[in-house]
Amino acid sequence: MLLERTMKSVAEQVYPYYEHIIMDGCSNDRTVAVAKEYAEKDERVIVHSEKDNGLYDAMNKALNLVTGDYVVFLNAGDKLFNEATLEDIAEKLKYGNKPSVIYGYTDIVDNAGIFLHPRRLQPPRNLTWRSFKWGMLVCHQAFYARVDLAKKTPYDITYKYSADVDWCIRVMKAGEAEGAKTLNTNLTLCDYLDGGMTTANQWKSLKERFRVMVKHYGIGTTLLTHAWFCQKALGRALNRKIRTIKNKKHKKTNNKK
């Protein structure tokens, strides 16, 4: 079960000061049973199962229960990168004021948890809410939000696919308003399961994300950045085509020999 992979990655953390909240939407599989097995062994695991109005509503419910300093959301199948991830993050927080967001890199894995490749979009050296006009440069699962800011800016559940993008931007805006900066760990923080709800509904997600971009950056900036995205995508497609043609020519030459 994918959930068990996620829960195991949290349970194996060497850093002891965390809480792991499992928010279930009254599923009829073994989700709750598996989660409760962990909860019986570890008081840091908290299991809730109740009806919700979709993924982001469930995440808001979980957010209301959080008592720590920072919060990160993992979907079933995602995992913390290694057993030292939380300890490494805590070490980064020993110096200076509390950043609004702590962030890092992401690896993409398959259903078996096997590494496929690093996430294509990479986090910038200095992340601000303006950074996301170039796309969601930091994966949601590698985005640790300060809890007080996160609770003041819950997920907007009118978005079905892109509430995470909107939420990340609003959290960073709230942090900037009080003078807080973000912190780049320069570490890989999570393994992200390839696919998911957004991938399965790609066209609907893209349309919704366009609305989010217009909301935060305006129609002019959004159109310009999307024109750049299209140009890059066409360039990648053309390069793939050229490589395919070259490979075919190479095969024909070898066959003639």
Secondary structure, DSSP 8 states (H G I E B T S, - for coil): -HHHHHHHHHHT-S-----EEEEE-S-SSSHHHHHHHHHHH-TTEEEEE---SSHHHHHHHHHHH--SSEE----TT-EESSTTHHHHHHHHTTSSS--SEEEEEEEEE-TT--EEEE-SS---SS--GGGGGG---S-GGGEEEEHHHHHHS---TT-SS-HHHHHHHHHHHHHHHTT--EEEEEEEEEEEES--HHHHTHHHHHHHHHHHHHHHH-HHHHHHHHHHHHHHHHHHHHHHHHHHHHHHHHHHHHHH-
